[in-house]
Amino acid sequence: MPNKGKQILAVWGSPSSGKTVTVVKIAKELSINRKNVAVVFCDEVCPVLPTVLKTKKTVEGSIGEVLSAPSVTQELILKNCVCPGKNSYISFLGYKAGENVFTYAEYAKERAVDLLVLLRHIADYVVVDCSSALTDSILSTAALEVADTVLRLGSCDLKSVSYFMSCLPLIADRRFKPEKHIRALSNVKPRQDSGGYENTYGGVSYRLPHVAAIEEQFYSLALLDGLSGKEAKAYETVIRAITEEAFGNG
């Protein structure tokens, strides 16, 4: 039976802040306890499935089919979920290779909310990889509003700071509860002076260290593989802590 506590985590942040990598690693952490995890990739400008899914088969399922349907049902969602193969407890739901904003009919916020509500009944946990382009992604903004917890990722660079200066006002409304977001720095490199960025972001609770092996996994479509080494252990400790806070499992 699905967990009745916190179920939906939305991961949002600046472009190239490591949202997709973090989402997949959190899903992997949740699956260790044999929990079913639905991973939702919102980006329709640059579909994520081709960047995380290693398969020789043609991917048939698409979140576009779900959102553009006259009504959203559990059967329709399950039909369009894609299993990564290496982990039977994780399902991916996103746009497939070659699709774009014009592939499917437009949908309303209500349809996005319907999808997220139904996913609560289908999976133990739902982890949403939000698009950085909030004004162009109804599903992302719906996820930020509906999610039990939001993880906000920032990078140690001025482009990330500029992004948040422009985008945080877009979710200033209290229905988004921005003051409750878990704030984290991503891809912090050794000897990098991150203190100034932490202050700019209003403080952070977590720092995800740079791990070269993860970069290699990303480019080889192997993010669900295990990691080894001192750097990896430090990274996985932070992922575990974020997961516990996000879902109240600590």
C-alpha positions in Angstrom: 0.0 0.0 0.0 1.2 3.5 -0.7 2.8 5.5 2.1 0.2 7.8 3.7 2.7 10.5 4.9 4.7 12.7 2.6 4.7 11.3 -0.9 5.5 13.9 -3.5 8.9 15.7 -3.7 9.3 18.4 -6.4 13.0 19.2 -7.3 13.4 22.6 -8.8 16.4 24.8 -9.5 18.5 26.8 -11.9 19.5 25.3 -15.3 22.4 22.8 -15.0 22.1 22.7 -11.2 21.8 18.9 -11.3 18.1 18.4 -10.9 17.8 15.3 -13.0 20.8 13.6 -11.5 19.5 14.4 -8.0 16.0 13.2 -8.8 17.3 9.8 -10.1 19.6 9.4 -7.1 16.8 10.1 -4.7 14.6 7.6 -6.5 17.3 5.0 -6.2 17.7 5.7 -2.5 13.9 5.3 -2.0 13.9 2.0 -3.9 16.4 0.4 -1.6 13.5 -0.2 0.8 11.5 -1.9 -2.0 9.2 1.1 -2.4 7.6 1.9 -5.7 8.8 5.3 -7.0 7.4 7.2 -9.9 9.8 9.7 -11.4 8.2 12.5 -13.4 10.2 14.5 -15.9 8.5 17.8 -16.8 10.7 19.3 -19.4 9.1 19.3 -22.9 11.7 21.6 -24.4 14.5 19.1 -23.9 13.0 15.6 -23.2 14.8 13.9 -20.4 14.0 10.3 -21.1 16.6 9.9 -23.8 19.2 11.2 -21.4 18.6 8.8 -18.5 17.1 5.7 -20.2 19.4 3.0 -21.6 17.4 0.7 -23.7 17.5 -1.0 -27.1 13.7 -1.0 -27.4 11.7 1.9 -28.8 10.2 3.9 -26.0 6.4 3.9 -26.4 5.2 5.8 -23.3 5.0 9.5 -23.0 3.7 11.9 -20.4 2.3 13.9 -23.3 -0.2 11.2 -24.0 -1.4 11.4 -20.4 -1.7 15.2 -20.2 -3.4 15.6 -23.6 -6.0 12.9 -22.9 -9.7 13.8 -22.3 -9.3 12.5 -18.8 -6.4 11.1 -16.8 -6.8 7.5 -15.4 -4.5 5.2 -13.5 -4.6 2.8 -16.5 -3.4 5.6 -18.8 -0.6 6.6 -16.5 0.6 3.0 -16.1 0.5 2.5 -19.8 2.8 5.4 -20.4 5.3 4.7 -17.6 8.7 3.4 -18.7 10.7 1.0 -16.5 14.5 1.6 -16.6 15.1 -2.1 -16.4 17.9 -2.2 -13.8 15.4 -1.3 -11.0 11.9 -2.8 -11.1 10.8 -0.4 -8.3 11.3 2.7 -10.4 9.2 4.0 -13.2 9.9 7.0 -15.4 7.2 9.2 -16.9 8.4 11.9 -19.3 8.5 13.1 -22.9 10.3 10.9 -25.3 12.9 11.6 -28.0 11.8 13.9 -30.7 8.8 15.3 -28.9 8.4 19.0 -28.4 5.8 21.6 -27.2 3.8 21.2 -30.3 3.6 17.4 -30.3 0.5 17.3 -28.1 -2.5 19.5 -27.5 -2.2 22.1 -24.7 -3.5 21.1 -21.3 -4.8 23.0 -18.3 -3.4 23.1 -14.7 -6.3 20.8 -13.6 -5.0 18.0 -15.8 -1.6 18.3 -14.3 -3.0 18.2 -10.8 -5.1 15.2 -11.7 -1.9 13.4 -12.8 -0.1 14.1 -9.6 -3.1 13.2 -7.4 -3.5 9.8 -9.2 0.3 9.1 -8.8 -0.2 9.3 -5.1 -2.4 6.2 -5.4 -0.2 4.4 -7.8 3.2 4.8 -6.2 4.6 4.9 -2.7 6.6 8.0 -3.6 6.6 10.5 -6.5 9.7 12.5 -7.4 9.2 15.4 -9.9 12.0 16.8 -12.0 10.7 20.3 -12.6 11.6 22.4 -15.6 13.7 25.5 -14.9 11.4 27.4 -17.3 8.5 27.8 -14.9 6.5 30.1 -17.1 6.4 27.5 -19.9 5.7 24.4 -17.8 2.2 24.1 -16.3 3.2 20.7 -14.8 6.2 22.1 -13.0 4.3 24.9 -11.4 1.5 22.5 -10.4 4.1 20.2 -8.9 5.6 23.0 -6.8 2.1 23.8 -5.5 0.9 20.2 -4.9 4.2 18.7 -3.6 4.5 17.8 0.1 8.1 19.0 -0.1 10.2 21.1 -2.5 13.9 20.8 -2.9 15.5 23.9 -4.4 18.9 23.4 -6.0 21.4 26.1 -6.7 24.9 26.1 -8.2 28.0 28.0 -7.2 27.9 30.4 -10.2 26.5 33.8 -11.0 24.1 32.5 -13.6 22.3 30.5 -10.9 22.1 33.5 -8.7 20.7 35.6 -11.5 18.1 32.8 -12.3 16.7 32.8 -8.7 16.6 36.6 -8.6 14.3 36.5 -11.6 12.3 33.3 -10.9 11.7 33.4 -7.1 9.2 36.3 -7.5 7.2 34.0 -9.8 6.5 31.6 -6.9 6.2 34.2 -4.1 2.5 33.5 -3.6 2.0 31.6 -0.4 0.3 28.7 -2.1 3.9 27.7 -3.2 5.2 28.0 0.4 8.7 29.1 -0.8 9.8 29.7 2.8 9.5 26.0 3.4 11.7 24.9 0.5 14.7 22.7 1.4 17.7 24.6 -0.1 20.8 22.9 -1.3 23.9 23.7 -3.2 24.7 21.2 -5.9 28.0 20.0 -7.5 30.2 21.8 -5.0 33.8 21.2 -6.0 36.7 20.6 -3.6 38.2 23.8 -2.2 35.4 25.9 -3.8 34.5 28.9 -1.7 30.7 28.2 -1.5 30.1 30.5 1.6 29.2 33.6 -0.5 26.7 31.6 -2.6 25.1 30.1 0.5 24.5 33.6 1.9 23.1 34.8 -1.4 20.6 31.9 -1.4 19.5 32.8 2.2 21.4 29.8 3.6 21.4 26.2 2.6 20.7 22.9 4.5 22.7 20.6 2.2 25.8 20.6 0.0 26.0 18.0 -2.7 29.6 17.5 -3.5 31.0 17.1 -7.0 31.6 13.5 -7.9 33.4 12.8 -11.2 31.9 9.3 -11.4 28.4 10.7 -11.4 29.3 12.9 -14.4 30.5 9.7 -16.1 27.3 7.9 -15.2 25.2 10.7 -16.7 27.0 10.6 -20.0 26.8 6.8 -20.2 23.1 6.6 -19.2 24.0 4.8 -16.0 22.7 7.0 -13.2 21.0 4.0 -11.5 24.3 2.2 -11.1 26.1 2.1 -7.8 29.0 4.4 -6.8 32.2 3.7 -4.9 34.9 5.7 -3.3 35.2 8.4 -0.6 33.6 11.1 -2.7 30.7 8.9 -3.6 30.1 8.0 0.1 30.0 11.6 1.0 27.5 12.3 -1.8 25.3 9.4 -0.9 25.2 10.5 2.7 23.8 13.8 1.6 21.2 12.2 -0.7 20.1 10.0 2.1 19.7 12.9 4.5 17.7 14.9 1.9 15.5 11.9 1.2 14.8 11.4 4.9 13.9 15.0 5.4 11.8 15.2 2.3 9.7 12.2 3.0 9.8 12.3 6.8 11.6 8.9 7.0 14.2 10.1 9.5 
